[in-house]
Every structure is written in structure tokens, then in C-alpha cells.
């Protein structure tokens, strides 16, 4: 086995390239945007498959999609919460999209209200019965 050394790339001026951090932030931002696009696709999927006919098998598929998107979102969130993460707008996008996913889970998979409880809420909010 031979030992090889890694030689850094050198520009025409003879200096090593810079900007690795900026390039990685650009790549990371692109990955966040791809994930966010998938989150938006989920909303369209809900409109097409759940709004008019929320069958159990469709709800199960929805829960699996949410699991995957939330899992990736948690990875992205961890990276963006570092004090030295340089792109606050990307960090905010991750936080907002994760909240949207949590809200979607609560809306489609949360506890259902009884008719009695619905009537109580309507009465309290709108003085209706």
C-alpha cells in the first residue's frame, strides 16, 4: 500500500482557492429548497387525495410522507440552529416548513372532536348552539 498525499488545488496566481464555506452554504440552501418543494408538494397531494375522500389507506400514506419529511426537516433544523450558521433566511424557512408539517399532522391525524365539544366551542366563540 502506497502513501499518497493530497495536494490542494491552486489557482493561476499560485494561491489555494477560498470560499469553501460559502460554496457549502449554497449547496445546503439548495438542499433545503428541494426539501421545501417536497413539503409544498405534500399540500397538493392532500388536496388531491384527502380533502374529498380521506380513506384510511390514504391517511396511512400521508402519515408515512409526513414521517419522512419531518425526519429530514429535523436534520436540516439541527444544522441551521448552530450559532454560526450564516444564512438566517434558510434557517427560518426550515423552521416554518417544519411547523407546517406539524400542523398538517395535527389537522389530518389529530384527535377528533365530539359533536358535543364542537357545540361547546361554537357557543363559546360565536354564542351559537
N, CA, C and O of each residue as an XYZ file, in Angstrom:
516
protein
N       0.854     -1.162      0.000
C       0.000      0.000      0.000
C       0.900      1.224      0.000
O       1.803      1.333      0.829
N       0.660      2.142     -0.921
C       1.479      3.347     -1.000
C       0.772      4.490     -0.310
O      -0.453      4.526     -0.199
N       1.566      5.398      0.138
C       1.017      6.577      0.795
C       0.935      7.699     -0.225
O       1.928      8.054     -0.860
N      -0.265      8.252     -0.373
C      -0.427      9.356     -1.309
C      -0.761     10.614     -0.524
O      -1.489     10.569      0.468
N      -0.237     11.700     -0.967
C      -0.567     12.964     -0.324
C      -1.564     13.699     -1.196
O      -1.540     13.594     -2.422
N      -2.421     14.425     -0.558
C      -3.409     15.215     -1.271
C      -2.829     16.605     -1.452
O      -2.418     17.252     -0.489
N      -2.801     17.045     -2.668
C      -2.287     18.372     -2.965
C      -3.466     19.285     -3.246
O      -4.273     18.994     -4.129
N      -3.583     20.396     -2.501
C      -4.711     21.291     -2.736
C      -4.623     21.921     -4.124
O      -3.541     22.161     -4.660
N      -5.806     22.180     -4.683
C      -5.840     22.847     -5.979
C      -5.259     24.248     -5.844
O      -5.392     24.884     -4.798
N      -4.633     24.712     -6.876
C      -4.006     26.031     -6.847
C      -4.533     26.828     -8.028
O      -4.650     26.316     -9.141
N      -4.848     28.082     -7.770
C      -5.330     28.945     -8.837
C      -4.156     29.398     -9.691
O      -3.000     29.096     -9.395
N      -4.470     30.123    -10.749
C      -3.415     30.605    -11.637
C      -2.430     31.503    -10.905
O      -1.263     31.568    -11.292
N      -2.858     32.187     -9.877
C      -1.972     33.089     -9.146
C      -1.086     32.340     -8.164
O      -0.210     32.937     -7.538
N      -1.305     31.047     -8.026
C      -0.477     30.270     -7.125
C      -0.987     30.214     -5.697
O      -0.257     29.783     -4.804
N      -2.230     30.642     -5.454
C      -2.793     30.593     -4.113
C      -3.907     29.564     -4.065
O      -4.585     29.342     -5.067
N      -4.104     28.937     -2.924
C      -5.188     27.951     -2.832
C      -6.550     28.645     -2.977
O      -6.690     29.821     -2.641
N      -7.549     27.913     -3.478
C      -8.882     28.509     -3.621
C      -9.507     28.768     -2.258
O      -9.206     28.079     -1.283
N     -10.366     29.752     -2.203
C     -11.088     30.077     -0.977
C     -12.574     30.003     -1.260
O     -12.991     29.836     -2.406
N     -13.354     30.127     -0.231
C     -14.793     30.146     -0.412
C     -15.465     28.802     -0.222
O     -16.604     28.617     -0.651
N     -14.792     27.873      0.405
C     -15.402     26.558      0.624
C     -16.672     26.698      1.466
O     -17.689     26.074      1.161
N     -16.620     27.501      2.506
C     -17.793     27.667      3.376
C     -18.958     28.266      2.600
O     -20.093     27.809      2.731
N     -18.684     29.278      1.797
C     -19.750     29.907      1.013
C     -20.352     28.913      0.024
O     -21.568     28.878     -0.166
N     -19.506     28.114     -0.598
C     -19.991     27.108     -1.550
C     -20.855     26.071     -0.838
O     -21.907     25.692     -1.352
N     -20.432     25.612      0.327
C     -21.220     24.623      1.066
C     -22.549     25.197      1.537
O     -23.558     24.492      1.546
N     -22.562     26.467      1.927
C     -23.827     27.109      2.308
C     -24.761     27.154      1.102
O     -25.959     26.910      1.241
N     -24.228     27.460     -0.072
C     -25.044     27.466     -1.293
C     -25.638     26.083     -1.550
O     -26.826     25.957     -1.850
N     -24.804     25.045     -1.431
C     -25.287     23.680     -1.633
C     -26.354     23.315     -0.607
O     -27.380     22.721     -0.939
N     -26.096     23.679      0.633
C     -27.043     23.368      1.703
C     -28.372     24.076      1.445
O     -29.442     23.486      1.595
N     -28.289     25.349      1.055
C     -29.512     26.110      0.772
C     -30.302     25.443     -0.355
O     -31.529     25.370     -0.295
N     -29.605     24.960     -1.373
C     -30.288     24.261     -2.469
C     -30.990     23.003     -1.960
O     -32.100     22.698     -2.397
N     -30.360     22.273     -1.048
C     -30.978     21.072     -0.471
C     -32.210     21.436      0.351
O     -33.227     20.746      0.291
N     -32.116     22.510      1.112
C     -33.270     22.969      1.897
C     -34.412     23.337      0.955
O     -35.565     22.992      1.211
N     -34.097     24.030     -0.126
C     -35.138     24.418     -1.068
C     -35.774     23.202     -1.740
O     -36.980     23.193     -1.987
N     -34.980     22.183     -2.035
C     -35.537     20.936     -2.590
C     -36.495     20.287     -1.588
O     -37.585     19.849     -1.958
N     -36.087     20.228     -0.332
C     -36.933     19.653      0.719
C     -38.216     20.472      0.869
O     -39.306     19.914      0.991
N     -38.076     21.792      0.860
C     -39.241     22.669      0.986
C     -40.210     22.441     -0.178
O     -41.424     22.419      0.024
N     -39.681     22.274     -1.388
C     -40.540     21.980     -2.541
C     -41.331     20.692     -2.321
O     -42.509     20.618     -2.670
N     -40.690     19.689     -1.747
C     -41.392     18.433     -1.436
C     -42.489     18.666     -0.398
O     -43.560     18.064     -0.474
N     -42.220     19.534      0.562
C     -43.248     19.865      1.565
C     -44.450     20.523      0.893
O     -45.591     20.221      1.242
N     -44.213     21.407     -0.053
C     -45.305     22.062     -0.781
C     -46.069     21.035     -1.629
O     -47.290     21.115     -1.760
N     -45.339     20.075     -2.200
C     -45.996     19.017     -2.970
C     -46.955     18.222     -2.092
O     -47.997     17.762     -2.560
N     -46.604     18.064     -0.827
C     -47.479     17.339      0.093
C     -48.828     18.046      0.218
O     -49.869     17.391      0.261
N     -48.814     19.365      0.274
C     -50.071     20.112      0.369
C     -50.942     19.855     -0.868
O     -52.159     19.715     -0.750
N     -50.333     19.795     -2.032
C     -51.085     19.483     -3.251
C     -51.630     18.057     -3.202
O     -52.761     17.793     -3.610
N     -50.796     17.138     -2.689
C     -51.218     15.748     -2.562
C     -52.428     15.652     -1.624
O     -53.369     14.906     -1.893
N     -52.396     16.403     -0.533
C     -53.535     16.417      0.397
C     -54.800     16.876     -0.319
O     -55.860     16.268     -0.166
N     -54.687     17.957     -1.106
C     -55.844     18.467     -1.847
C     -56.405     17.414     -2.795
O     -57.620     17.259     -2.912
N     -55.520     16.696     -3.466
C     -55.957     15.713     -4.452
C     -56.457     14.402     -3.846
O     -57.349     13.764     -4.405
N     -55.890     13.994     -2.707
C     -56.172     12.650     -2.190
C     -56.902     12.586     -0.851
O     -57.433     11.536     -0.490
N     -56.935     13.679     -0.122
C     -57.544     13.593      1.211
C     -58.771     14.475      1.398
O     -59.685     14.104      2.134
N     -58.809     15.626      0.751
C     -59.874     16.589      1.039
C     -61.257     15.984      0.836
O     -62.114     16.084      1.714
N     -61.475     15.367     -0.298
C     -62.804     14.821     -0.590
C     -63.004     13.387     -0.138
O     -64.141     12.935     -0.001
N     -61.923     12.668      0.095
C     -62.049     11.243      0.400
C     -60.873     10.753      1.263
O     -59.980     10.070      0.761
N     -60.875     11.098      2.546
C     -59.754     10.705      3.422
C     -59.853      9.250      3.893
O     -60.060      8.982      5.076
N     -59.700      8.317      2.949
C     -59.757      6.898      3.292
C     -58.583      6.492      4.176
O     -57.529      7.126      4.120
N     -58.739      5.457      4.984
C     -57.664      5.035      5.890
C     -56.337      4.750      5.197
O     -55.284      5.103      5.727
N     -56.362      4.119      4.023
C     -55.096      3.826      3.338
C     -54.410      5.110      2.850
O     -53.182      5.189      2.823
N     -55.194      6.094      2.474
C     -54.608      7.380      2.068
C     -54.050      8.119      3.288
O     -52.992      8.744      3.209
N     -54.746      8.045      4.383
C     -54.239      8.673      5.615
C     -52.953      7.996      6.072
O     -52.043      8.661      6.567
N     -52.872      6.688      5.912
C     -51.646      5.970      6.282
C     -50.488      6.404      5.392
O     -49.375      6.606      5.879
N     -50.738      6.549      4.099
C     -49.699      7.027      3.179
C     -49.276      8.446      3.546
O     -48.091      8.778      3.516
N     -50.234      9.259      3.886
C     -49.951     10.637      4.298
C     -49.059     10.656      5.541
O     -48.108     11.433      5.620
N     -49.370      9.808      6.491
C     -48.552      9.742      7.712
C     -47.125      9.323      7.378
O     -46.176      9.848      7.960
N     -46.962      8.382      6.445
C     -45.604      7.966      6.039
C     -44.850      9.116      5.367
O     -43.660      9.313      5.612
N     -45.549      9.866      4.524
C     -44.918     11.020      3.878
C     -44.499     12.060      4.917
O     -43.400     12.610      4.854
N     -45.382     12.315      5.860
C     -45.050     13.265      6.930
C     -43.845     12.797      7.734
O     -42.966     13.595      8.061
N     -43.802     11.510      8.052
C     -42.662     10.968      8.812
C     -41.345     11.266      8.102
O     -40.381     11.724      8.717
N     -41.322     10.998      6.803
C     -40.079     11.208      6.047
C     -39.715     12.688      5.976
O     -38.569     13.062      6.223
N     -40.690     13.528      5.639
C     -40.403     14.962      5.525
C     -39.992     15.565      6.865
O     -39.077     16.387      6.923
N     -40.665     15.161      7.941
C     -40.293     15.677      9.259
C     -38.915     15.183      9.683
O     -38.155     15.930     10.299
N     -38.586     13.934      9.360
C     -37.263     13.413      9.701
C     -36.153     14.214      9.038
O     -35.193     14.618      9.694
N     -36.286     14.441      7.746
C     -35.290     15.244      7.031
C     -35.292     16.670      7.568
O     -34.238     17.286      7.726
N     -36.465     17.178      7.841
C     -36.559     18.536      8.396
C     -35.831     18.680      9.726
O     -35.222     19.715      9.995
N     -35.895     17.649     10.552
C     -35.169     17.707     11.831
C     -33.660     17.732     11.606
O     -32.938     18.419     12.329
N     -33.170     16.981     10.597
C     -31.730     17.040     10.278
C     -31.348     18.455      9.871
O     -30.363     19.014     10.353
N     -32.152     19.027      8.967
C     -31.864     20.377      8.478
C     -31.945     21.392      9.608
O     -31.134     22.315      9.689
N     -32.926     21.214     10.473
C     -33.094     22.132     11.605
C     -31.863     22.115     12.500
O     -31.384     23.164     12.931
N     -31.357     20.923     12.776
C     -30.165     20.826     13.630
C     -28.997     21.611     13.038
O     -28.283     22.306     13.760
N     -28.808     21.502     11.750
C     -27.698     22.207     11.099
C     -27.892     23.715     11.126
O     -26.925     24.459     11.287
N     -29.128     24.174     10.970
C     -29.366     25.622     10.885
C     -29.418     26.292     12.245
O     -29.418     27.521     12.314
N     -29.462     25.538     13.318
C     -29.564     26.142     14.649
C     -28.205     26.448     15.266
O     -28.135     27.002     16.363
N     -27.149     26.103     14.589
C     -25.816     26.441     15.071
C     -25.688     27.961     15.129
O     -26.152     28.665     14.233
N     -25.063     28.454     16.179
C     -24.905     29.898     16.347
C     -24.145     30.533     15.189
O     -24.355     31.708     14.887
N     -23.281     29.789     14.547
C     -22.514     30.372     13.449
C     -23.056     30.019     12.064
O     -22.379     30.243     11.061
N     -24.274     29.470     11.999
C     -24.862     29.202     10.685
C     -25.117     30.551     10.006
O     -25.793     31.401     10.586
N     -24.601     30.768      8.810
C     -24.581     32.114      8.235
C     -25.837     32.571      7.494
O     -25.884     33.718      7.050
N     -26.839     31.736      7.343
C     -27.982     32.107      6.498
C     -29.281     32.013      7.290
O     -29.925     30.965      7.326
N     -29.652     33.109      7.916
C     -30.861     33.117      8.755
C     -32.121     32.864      7.949
O     -33.047     32.230      8.455
N     -32.189     33.335      6.717
C     -33.413     33.116      5.939
C     -33.628     31.624      5.661
O     -34.765     31.154      5.664
N     -32.564     30.894      5.427
C     -32.676     29.447      5.234
C     -33.101     28.781      6.533
O     -33.940     27.880      6.522
N     -32.531     29.214      7.652
C     -32.912     28.664      8.955
C     -34.391     28.924      9.226
O     -35.095     28.049      9.730
N     -34.861     30.122      8.895
C     -36.275     30.460      9.106
C     -37.185     29.619      8.217
O     -38.266     29.210      8.641
N     -36.751     29.362      6.988
C     -37.540     28.531      6.080
C     -37.693     27.115      6.629
O     -38.776     26.534      6.556
N     -36.626     26.565      7.170
C     -36.680     25.223      7.760
C     -37.652     25.208      8.933
O     -38.494     24.316      9.032
N     -37.540     26.185      9.813
C     -38.429     26.244     10.988
C     -39.886     26.370     10.571
O     -40.753     25.689     11.119
N     -40.158     27.241      9.600
C     -41.531     27.454      9.149
C     -42.100     26.185      8.507
O     -43.235     25.802      8.791
N     -41.324     25.544      7.654
C     -41.812     24.341      6.982
C     -42.057     23.205      7.975
O     -43.029     22.462      7.846
N     -41.176     23.072      8.962
C     -41.395     22.045      9.996
C     -42.690     22.306     10.747
O     -43.432     21.371     11.048
N     -42.971     23.572     11.054
C     -44.227     23.898     11.741
C     -45.417     23.565     10.858
O     -46.429     23.060     11.345
N     -45.308     23.843      9.566
C     -46.390     23.492      8.633
C     -46.646     21.988      8.631
O     -47.796     21.549      8.600
N     -45.570     21.198      8.663
C     -45.722     19.744      8.690
C     -46.395     19.287      9.989
O     -47.250     18.402      9.967
N     -46.013     19.887     11.109
C     -46.657     19.548     12.385
C     -48.135     19.906     12.351
O     -48.976     19.156     12.847
N     -48.447     21.057     11.760
C     -49.851     21.467     11.654
C     -50.634     20.509     10.757
O     -51.782     20.177     11.053
N     -50.016     20.067      9.662
C     -50.684     19.113      8.768
C     -50.948     17.802      9.498
O     -52.012     17.203      9.338
N     -49.990     17.357     10.293
C     -50.191     16.119     11.057
C     -51.351     16.289     12.045
O     -52.197     15.405     12.177
N     -51.379     17.416     12.725
C     -52.462     17.650     13.691
C     -53.822     17.715     12.989
O     -54.817     17.198     13.496
N     -53.850     18.354     11.823
C     -55.116     18.506     11.111
C     -55.640     17.168     10.599
O     -56.828     16.875     10.739
N     -54.769     16.359     10.008
C     -55.224     15.113      9.397
C     -55.193     13.909     10.331
O     -55.920     12.939     10.111
N     -54.372     13.956     11.358
C     -54.191     12.769     12.202
C     -54.429     13.047     13.681
O     -54.244     12.167     14.522
N     -54.839     14.267     13.992
C     -55.052     14.625     15.382
C     -56.350     14.048     15.935
O     -57.118     13.382     15.240
N     -56.550     14.326     17.177
C     -57.739     13.842     17.861
C     -58.989     14.498     17.281
O     -58.997     15.704     17.034
N     -60.031     13.724     17.066
C     -61.290     14.232     16.530
C     -62.167     14.735     17.681
O     -62.231     14.122     18.747
N     -62.837     15.863     17.440
C     -63.726     16.419     18.448
C     -65.095     15.752     18.373
O     -65.594     15.433     17.294
N     -65.677     15.555     19.521
C     -67.036     15.023     19.555
C     -67.998     16.148     19.153
O     -67.656     17.329     19.216
N     -69.196     15.758     18.743
C     -70.212     16.759     18.381
C     -70.516     17.664     19.571
O     -70.761     18.859     19.405
N     -70.499     17.096     20.752
C     -70.757     17.863     21.974
C     -69.691     18.941     22.176
O     -70.006     20.088     22.495
N     -68.431     18.560     21.988
C     -67.327     19.509     22.157
C     -67.362     20.587     21.077
O     -67.069     21.750     21.356
N     -67.715     20.215     19.853
C     -67.836     21.188     18.772
C     -68.898     22.232     19.125
O     -68.696     23.430     18.923
N     -70.026     21.763     19.654
C     -71.103     22.677     20.043
C     -70.641     23.625     21.155
O     -70.973     24.810     21.138
N     -69.879     23.104     22.118
C     -69.345     23.951     23.194
C     -68.437     25.048     22.636
O     -68.517     26.202     23.059
N     -67.591     24.691     21.705
C     -66.660     25.665     21.118
C     -67.422     26.725     20.327
O     -67.150     27.918     20.456
N     -68.371     26.286     19.515
C     -69.168     27.244     18.747
C     -69.918     28.205     19.665
O     -69.992     29.405     19.402
N     -70.463     27.665     20.727
C     -71.200     28.512     21.664
C     -70.267     29.513     22.336
O     -70.611     30.687     22.473
N     -69.096     29.058     22.752
C     -68.146     29.945     23.414
C     -67.607     31.024     22.468
O     -67.416     32.171     22.872
N     -67.369     30.656     21.235
C     -66.773     31.601     20.288
C     -67.794     32.524     19.625
O     -67.541     33.715     19.439
N     -68.950     31.960     19.271
C     -69.910     32.706     18.463
C     -71.282     32.811     19.121
O     -72.230     33.304     18.511
N     -71.385     32.356     20.345
C     -72.648     32.357     21.070
C     -73.718     31.641     20.243
O     -74.872     32.065     20.178
N     -73.295     30.540     19.613
C     -74.214     29.710     18.812
C     -74.385     28.366     19.497
O     -73.569     27.957     20.323
N     -75.461     27.693     19.134
C     -75.646     26.348     19.676
C     -75.593     25.318     18.601
O     -75.730     24.127     18.880
